[in-house]
Amino acid sequence: MAPRNSPRRAGEPWQFQAVPQWVYLLAAVGALFILLPLVGMVAQVDWAQFIPLISSESSVAALGLSLKTAAASTVLCIIFGVPLALVLARARFRGQGVLRALILLPLVVPPVVGGLALLFTFGRVGLIGQTLSTFGIDIAFSTTAVVMAQAFVALPFLVLSLEGSLRTAGQKYEAVAATLGARPSTVLRRITLPLVLPGLVSGAVLAFARSLGEFGATLTFAGSLQGVTRTLPLEIYLQRETDPDAAVALSFLLIAVALIVVILAYRTPRSPIRAAVRGTSTDPVPAQEVLR
């Protein structure tokens, strides 16, 4: 059966309708499933008291701590996630599938389980923590623990995004550069990373947003000490019991901050994340330029 022509004006070229009409209905229901709870929450915000609710000392401290620790955990994700993604996408070795499964495990286990795993490893009586304690280094229930908990749950997001970009990009540019005599480190710096920069940036944004909203692992491994480990999600949880209006206002603030981060990353001119969304990529350095 020949596909139906989509409605068009005289002289316009025919375009294939790639998406069936019923798919739009299901997509609309899915979008409403996400948007309606947000609308319901926004409707409960006491706008007359919004500024006082979010400007209390504890709220400001929690927001500042969340932003700083989320930024630090994102840096950790980049430092360790880029090599992991490169190894998973480019190398071939025995047990590679098991390694990938273990790295992606934080995506499927409850965050509180991840927090317990970190506590039993880096806590004062943990596998590594008891040795560190003899040198006066205590990680659990500190700001460092917050960063580690956030990085633990956010790292798989960056690895997944970057590994997918590496596999999609292929290795033709890298192979040409290698045949011209470029060293592996030079190829990585001048060819590979510029080529997959959209995937790296989108993965970093996802990791930051995930870190910003982390709750379970942070509470279990770092506790809830104001100004030290009490991030904005923990402050929202505490306020929910004593001041529901403040909890709703802070929830809206958290969503707004995460949304602003994603929008800024997308709307910035020549943004790599915009290229990732559109399915394009940044142009790598021409292979012949690598040796210059």
C-alpha positions in Angstrom: 0.0 0.0 0.0 1.3 3.4 -0.9 1.7 5.8 2.0 -0.8 8.6 2.2 0.2 12.0 1.2 0.3 14.5 4.0 -1.8 17.7 3.5 0.2 20.2 1.5 -0.2 23.3 -0.6 0.1 23.3 -4.4 3.7 23.2 -5.4 5.0 22.0 -2.1 7.0 18.7 -2.1 5.4 15.6 -0.7 6.7 14.7 2.8 6.4 11.3 4.4 4.4 11.1 7.6 6.9 9.1 9.8 4.8 9.1 13.0 1.4 7.5 13.1 -1.4 9.7 14.4 -2.1 7.4 17.4 1.4 7.8 18.6 0.8 11.5 19.2 -2.1 10.6 21.5 0.1 8.3 23.6 2.8 10.9 23.6 0.4 13.6 24.9 -0.7 11.3 27.7 2.9 10.6 28.6 3.7 14.3 28.6 0.7 15.0 30.8 1.8 12.3 33.2 5.0 14.3 33.8 3.6 17.8 33.6 0.4 17.5 35.7 2.1 16.7 39.0 4.4 19.7 38.4 1.4 21.9 37.7 -0.3 20.6 40.9 2.7 21.4 43.0 3.1 24.9 41.5 -0.6 25.5 42.3 0.1 24.8 45.9 2.9 27.4 46.2 2.1 30.3 48.5 3.4 33.0 46.2 2.7 35.8 48.7 5.2 34.2 51.1 7.5 32.6 48.5 10.5 34.8 49.0 10.5 34.6 52.8 10.0 30.8 52.6 13.1 30.2 50.4 15.3 32.9 51.9 15.5 31.5 55.4 19.0 30.8 56.7 18.7 27.0 56.5 17.2 27.2 52.9 19.9 29.4 51.6 22.6 27.2 53.2 21.0 24.1 51.7 20.8 25.6 48.2 24.4 26.8 48.3 25.6 23.5 49.5 23.6 21.6 46.8 25.1 23.8 44.0 28.6 23.4 45.3 28.5 19.7 45.9 26.7 19.0 42.6 29.3 21.0 40.7 32.1 19.0 42.5 30.5 15.7 41.9 30.0 16.5 38.2 33.7 17.2 37.9 34.4 13.8 39.5 32.0 12.2 37.0 33.9 13.8 34.1 37.3 12.8 35.5 36.4 9.2 36.0 33.5 8.8 33.5 35.4 9.8 30.4 38.0 7.1 30.8 35.3 4.5 31.7 33.3 5.4 28.6 36.4 5.3 26.4 37.4 1.8 27.8 33.8 0.5 27.3 33.4 1.9 23.8 36.8 1.4 22.3 38.6 -1.4 24.2 37.9 -5.1 24.0 38.7 -7.4 26.9 37.3 -10.3 28.9 34.7 -9.3 31.5 33.8 -6.1 29.7 30.1 -6.8 29.8 30.3 -7.5 33.6 32.1 -4.2 34.1 29.5 -2.3 32.2 26.7 -3.9 34.2 28.4 -3.1 37.5 29.0 0.6 36.4 25.4 1.0 35.5 24.2 -0.7 38.7 23.5 2.6 40.6 20.8 3.3 38.0 18.7 0.4 39.2 19.5 -0.1 42.9 17.7 2.2 45.4 19.9 5.2 46.3 19.8 4.2 50.0 21.5 0.9 49.1 24.2 2.9 47.4 24.6 5.0 50.5 24.9 1.9 52.7 27.5 0.5 50.3 29.5 3.7 50.6 29.1 3.7 54.3 30.4 0.2 54.7 33.3 1.0 52.5 34.4 4.5 53.5 32.7 4.7 57.0 34.8 4.7 60.1 34.5 0.9 60.5 34.2 0.3 56.7 36.5 -1.7 54.4 38.7 1.3 53.6 37.4 3.9 56.1 38.9 2.1 59.1 42.4 2.4 57.5 41.8 6.0 56.7 40.6 6.7 60.2 44.0 5.7 61.6 45.5 8.6 59.6 42.8 10.9 60.9 40.8 10.9 57.7 37.0 10.6 58.3 34.9 10.8 55.1 31.4 9.7 56.3 29.1 12.4 57.5 31.1 15.2 55.9 30.7 17.4 52.8 33.1 15.1 51.0 30.7 12.3 51.7 27.9 14.3 50.0 30.1 14.7 46.9 30.9 11.0 46.8 27.3 10.0 47.2 26.2 12.3 44.4 29.0 11.1 42.1 28.1 7.5 42.9 24.6 7.8 41.6 25.3 10.3 38.8 28.4 8.7 37.2 26.4 6.1 35.1 24.4 8.9 33.4 27.6 10.5 32.0 29.1 7.1 31.1 26.0 6.0 29.2 25.7 9.3 27.3 29.4 9.4 26.3 29.7 5.7 25.4 26.7 6.1 23.1 28.3 9.1 21.4 31.6 7.2 21.0 29.9 4.2 19.4 27.8 6.5 17.1 30.8 8.5 16.0 32.9 5.5 14.9 36.6 5.5 14.6 37.3 6.6 11.0 38.8 10.0 12.0 40.9 8.4 14.7 42.1 5.8 12.3 43.2 8.4 9.7 45.0 10.4 12.4 46.7 7.2 13.6 47.9 6.3 10.1 49.5 9.8 9.9 51.5 9.0 13.0 49.6 10.8 15.7 50.0 9.3 19.2 47.0 7.9 21.0 46.9 10.7 23.5 47.0 13.3 20.7 44.2 11.5 18.9 42.1 11.5 22.0 42.7 15.2 22.7 42.4 16.5 19.1 40.0 14.1 17.5 38.0 12.0 19.9 37.0 14.4 22.5 36.0 17.2 20.1 34.0 14.7 18.1 31.9 13.5 21.1 31.7 16.8 22.9 27.9 17.0 22.6 27.6 13.6 24.3 30.0 14.7 27.0 28.2 18.0 27.7 24.8 16.4 27.8 26.1 13.6 30.1 27.6 16.3 32.4 24.3 18.2 32.5 22.4 15.0 33.3 25.0 14.2 36.0 24.7 17.7 37.5 20.9 17.5 37.6 21.0 14.0 39.1 23.5 15.2 41.8 21.3 18.2 42.6 18.3 16.0 43.4 20.1 13.2 45.2 18.5 12.3 48.5 18.8 8.6 49.7 22.5 8.0 49.3 23.3 11.4 50.8 21.2 10.9 53.8 22.6 7.4 54.5 26.2 8.2 53.9 26.5 11.8 54.9 23.6 12.5 57.3 21.8 15.8 57.6 24.0 18.4 59.3 23.0 22.0 58.5 25.6 23.8 56.4 27.7 20.6 56.2 25.7 17.8 54.6 22.1 19.0 54.5 21.5 19.6 50.8 18.3 21.1 49.4 16.5 17.7 49.0 17.2 16.9 52.6 16.0 20.4 53.7 12.8 19.8 51.7 12.2 16.5 53.5 12.7 18.1 56.9 10.5 21.0 56.1 7.7 18.7 54.9 7.2 17.5 58.5 7.2 21.0 60.1 6.3 23.5 57.4 4.6 22.1 54.3 4.4 25.5 52.6 8.2 25.9 52.9 8.7 22.4 51.5 6.5 23.2 48.4 8.4 26.4 47.8 11.8 24.8 48.1 10.6 22.0 45.8 9.6 24.5 43.2 13.0 26.2 43.6 14.9 23.0 43.1 12.9 22.2 39.9 13.5 25.8 38.7 17.3 25.6 39.3 17.6 22.2 37.5 15.4 23.5 34.6 17.5 26.7 34.3 20.7 24.6 34.1 19.3 22.5 31.3 17.9 25.5 29.4 21.1 27.5 29.6 23.1 24.5 28.4 20.7 24.0 25.5 20.2 27.7 24.5 23.8 28.8 24.6 25.1 29.6 21.0 26.9 26.7 19.5 25.9 24.6 22.5 27.2 21.0 22.3 24.1 19.8 24.1 21.9 21.4 21.4 23.9 19.5 18.8 23.4 16.3 20.7 19.6 16.9 20.9 19.5 17.6 17.1 21.5 14.6 16.3 24.5 16.4 15.0 28.1 16.7 16.3 30.8 19.2 16.5 33.4 18.9 13.7 36.6 17.3 14.8 40.0 18.8 13.9 41.0 17.6 10.4 43.2 14.6 10.8 46.0 16.2 8.9 46.0 19.1 11.3 46.6 16.8 14.3 50.3 16.5 13.6 50.9 20.3 13.2 
